[in-house]
Amino acid sequence: MAEMKTAATLKTIEELKQELGVSDVVFEGVKAANGWKSGRQVEEDAFKEACAAFLKAPVDGRVTDEEAKG
């Protein structure tokens, strides 16, 4: 049976930004790239993955072959 996400595992993206020391610029970029609004609640691992993906993405926004196949 699928495990449900409990309130204890979810934190707001603002809390995670503070806890993980994410800069304002990266935080705003991650929010924009994922369509997240202020107050969104996610798991810490999902937030870390979103930050890592944002930091690895091309600056000019181009889609690479690897991304297009995904």
TIRO-2110 file (N, C-alpha, C; in Angstrom, 1 decimal):
// TIRO-2110
0.8, -1.2, 0.0, N, 1, A
0.0, 0.0, 0.0, CA, 1, A
0.9, 1.2, 0.0, C, 1, A
0.5, 2.3, -0.8, N, 2, A
1.3, 3.5, -0.9, CA, 2, A
1.3, 4.2, 0.5, C, 2, A
2.5, 4.7, 0.8, N, 3, A
2.6, 5.4, 2.1, CA, 3, A
2.1, 6.9, 1.9, C, 3, A
1.3, 7.4, 2.7, N, 4, A
0.8, 8.7, 2.6, CA, 4, A
1.8, 9.7, 3.3, C, 4, A
1.9, 10.9, 2.7, N, 5, A
2.8, 11.9, 3.2, CA, 5, A
2.1, 12.5, 4.4, C, 5, A
2.7, 12.6, 5.5, N, 6, A
2.1, 13.2, 6.7, CA, 6, A
2.6, 14.6, 6.8, C, 6, A
1.9, 15.4, 7.6, N, 7, A
2.3, 16.7, 7.9, CA, 7, A
3.7, 16.8, 8.5, C, 7, A
4.1, 15.8, 9.2, N, 8, A
5.4, 15.8, 9.8, CA, 8, A
6.5, 15.8, 8.8, C, 8, A
6.3, 15.2, 7.6, N, 9, A
7.3, 15.0, 6.6, CA, 9, A
7.3, 16.2, 5.6, C, 9, A
6.3, 17.0, 5.7, N, 10, A
6.2, 18.2, 4.8, CA, 10, A
6.6, 19.4, 5.5, C, 10, A
7.3, 20.3, 4.8, N, 11, A
7.7, 21.6, 5.3, CA, 11, A
7.4, 22.6, 4.2, C, 11, A
7.2, 23.9, 4.6, N, 12, A
7.1, 24.9, 3.6, CA, 12, A
8.5, 25.1, 2.9, C, 12, A
8.4, 25.6, 1.7, N, 13, A
9.6, 25.8, 1.0, CA, 13, A
10.5, 26.9, 1.6, C, 13, A
9.8, 27.9, 2.3, N, 14, A
10.5, 28.9, 3.0, CA, 14, A
11.3, 28.4, 4.2, C, 14, A
10.7, 27.4, 4.9, N, 15, A
11.4, 26.7, 6.0, CA, 15, A
12.6, 26.0, 5.5, C, 15, A
12.4, 25.3, 4.4, N, 16, A
13.5, 24.5, 3.9, CA, 16, A
14.7, 25.4, 3.4, C, 16, A
14.3, 26.5, 2.8, N, 17, A
15.3, 27.5, 2.3, CA, 17, A
16.2, 27.9, 3.5, C, 17, A
15.5, 28.3, 4.6, N, 18, A
16.3, 28.7, 5.8, CA, 18, A
17.2, 27.6, 6.3, C, 18, A
16.6, 26.4, 6.5, N, 19, A
17.3, 25.3, 7.1, CA, 19, A
18.5, 24.9, 6.3, C, 19, A
18.3, 24.9, 4.9, N, 20, A
19.4, 24.4, 4.0, CA, 20, A
20.3, 25.5, 3.5, C, 20, A
20.0, 26.8, 3.9, N, 21, A
20.9, 27.9, 3.5, CA, 21, A
20.9, 28.2, 2.1, C, 21, A
19.7, 28.0, 1.4, N, 22, A
19.6, 28.3, 0.0, CA, 22, A
19.5, 29.8, -0.2, C, 22, A
20.3, 30.3, -1.2, N, 23, A
20.3, 31.8, -1.4, CA, 23, A
18.9, 32.2, -2.0, C, 23, A
18.7, 33.5, -1.9, N, 24, A
17.4, 34.1, -2.4, CA, 24, A
17.3, 33.9, -3.9, C, 24, A
18.4, 34.1, -4.6, N, 25, A
18.3, 34.0, -6.1, CA, 25, A
18.0, 32.5, -6.5, C, 25, A
18.7, 31.6, -5.9, N, 26, A
18.4, 30.2, -6.2, CA, 26, A
17.0, 29.8, -5.8, C, 26, A
16.5, 30.2, -4.7, N, 27, A
15.2, 30.0, -4.2, CA, 27, A
14.1, 30.5, -5.1, C, 27, A
14.3, 31.7, -5.6, N, 28, A
13.3, 32.3, -6.5, CA, 28, A
13.3, 31.5, -7.9, C, 28, A
14.5, 31.1, -8.3, N, 29, A
14.6, 30.4, -9.5, CA, 29, A
14.0, 29.0, -9.5, C, 29, A
14.2, 28.3, -8.3, N, 30, A
13.5, 27.0, -8.1, CA, 30, A
12.0, 27.2, -8.1, C, 30, A
11.5, 28.2, -7.4, N, 31, A
10.1, 28.4, -7.4, CA, 31, A
9.5, 28.6, -8.8, C, 31, A
10.2, 29.5, -9.6, N, 32, A
9.7, 29.7, -10.9, CA, 32, A
9.8, 28.5, -11.8, C, 32, A
10.9, 27.8, -11.7, N, 33, A
11.1, 26.6, -12.6, CA, 33, A
10.1, 25.5, -12.3, C, 33, A
9.6, 25.4, -11.0, N, 34, A
8.7, 24.4, -10.6, CA, 34, A
7.2, 24.9, -10.5, C, 34, A
7.0, 26.1, -10.7, N, 35, A
5.7, 26.7, -10.6, CA, 35, A
5.1, 26.7, -9.2, C, 35, A
6.1, 26.8, -8.2, N, 36, A
5.7, 26.8, -6.8, CA, 36, A
5.3, 28.2, -6.4, C, 36, A
4.3, 28.3, -5.5, N, 37, A
4.0, 29.6, -4.9, CA, 37, A
4.4, 29.6, -3.5, C, 37, A
4.5, 30.8, -2.9, N, 38, A
5.0, 30.9, -1.5, CA, 38, A
4.0, 30.0, -0.6, C, 38, A
4.6, 29.4, 0.4, N, 39, A
3.8, 28.6, 1.3, CA, 39, A
3.6, 27.1, 0.9, C, 39, A
4.1, 26.8, -0.3, N, 40, A
4.0, 25.4, -0.8, CA, 40, A
4.7, 24.5, 0.2, C, 40, A
4.2, 23.3, 0.4, N, 41, A
4.8, 22.3, 1.3, CA, 41, A
5.3, 21.1, 0.5, C, 41, A
6.5, 20.8, 0.7, N, 42, A
7.2, 19.7, 0.0, CA, 42, A
8.1, 18.9, 1.0, C, 42, A
8.5, 17.7, 0.6, N, 43, A
9.4, 17.0, 1.4, CA, 43, A
10.8, 17.5, 1.2, C, 43, A
11.7, 17.4, 2.2, N, 44, A
13.0, 17.9, 2.1, CA, 44, A
13.8, 17.4, 0.9, C, 44, A
13.6, 16.1, 0.6, N, 45, A
14.3, 15.4, -0.5, CA, 45, A
13.9, 16.0, -1.9, C, 45, A
12.6, 16.3, -2.0, N, 46, A
12.0, 16.9, -3.2, CA, 46, A
12.6, 18.3, -3.4, C, 46, A
12.7, 19.0, -2.3, N, 47, A
13.2, 20.4, -2.4, CA, 47, A
14.7, 20.4, -2.8, C, 47, A
15.5, 19.5, -2.2, N, 48, A
16.9, 19.3, -2.6, CA, 48, A
17.1, 19.0, -4.0, C, 48, A
16.3, 18.0, -4.5, N, 49, A
16.3, 17.6, -5.9, CA, 49, A
16.0, 18.8, -6.8, C, 49, A
15.0, 19.6, -6.5, N, 50, A
14.6, 20.7, -7.3, CA, 50, A
15.7, 21.7, -7.4, C, 50, A
16.4, 21.9, -6.2, N, 51, A
17.5, 22.9, -6.2, CA, 51, A
18.7, 22.4, -7.0, C, 51, A
19.0, 21.1, -6.9, N, 52, A
20.1, 20.5, -7.7, CA, 52, A
19.8, 20.6, -9.2, C, 52, A
18.5, 20.3, -9.6, N, 53, A
18.2, 20.3, -11.0, CA, 53, A
18.3, 21.8, -11.5, C, 53, A
17.8, 22.7, -10.7, N, 54, A
17.9, 24.1, -11.1, CA, 54, A
19.4, 24.6, -11.3, C, 54, A
20.2, 24.2, -10.4, N, 55, A
21.6, 24.6, -10.5, CA, 55, A
22.4, 23.9, -11.7, C, 55, A
21.9, 22.7, -12.1, N, 56, A
22.5, 22.0, -13.3, CA, 56, A
21.9, 22.4, -14.6, C, 56, A
20.8, 23.1, -14.6, N, 57, A
20.1, 23.5, -15.9, CA, 57, A
20.9, 24.6, -16.6, C, 57, A
20.9, 24.5, -18.0, N, 58, A
21.5, 25.6, -18.8, CA, 58, A
21.0, 26.9, -18.5, C, 58, A
21.8, 27.9, -18.5, N, 59, A
21.4, 29.3, -18.2, CA, 59, A
20.5, 29.9, -19.2, C, 59, A
20.7, 29.5, -20.5, N, 60, A
19.9, 30.0, -21.6, CA, 60, A
18.6, 29.3, -21.8, C, 60, A
18.3, 28.3, -20.9, N, 61, A
17.0, 27.7, -21.0, CA, 61, A
16.8, 26.6, -22.1, C, 61, A
17.9, 26.4, -22.8, N, 62, A
17.8, 25.4, -23.9, CA, 62, A
17.5, 24.0, -23.3, C, 62, A
16.9, 23.1, -24.0, N, 63, A
16.6, 21.8, -23.6, CA, 63, A
17.6, 20.9, -24.3, C, 63, A
18.4, 20.1, -23.6, N, 64, A
19.3, 19.2, -24.1, CA, 64, A
18.6, 17.9, -24.6, C, 64, A
19.3, 17.1, -25.4, N, 65, A
18.7, 15.9, -25.9, CA, 65, A
18.4, 15.0, -24.7, C, 65, A
19.2, 15.0, -23.7, N, 66, A
19.0, 14.1, -22.5, CA, 66, A
17.7, 14.5, -21.8, C, 66, A
17.4, 15.8, -21.7, N, 67, A
16.2, 16.3, -21.1, CA, 67, A
15.0, 16.0, -22.0, C, 67, A
15.2, 16.1, -23.3, N, 68, A
14.0, 16.0, -24.2, CA, 68, A
13.6, 14.5, -24.2, C, 68, A
14.5, 13.6, -24.1, N, 69, A
14.1, 12.2, -24.1, CA, 69, A
13.4, 11.7, -22.8, C, 69, A
13.7, 12.4, -21.7, N, 70, A
13.2, 12.0, -20.4, CA, 70, A
11.7, 11.8, -20.3, C, 70, A
END
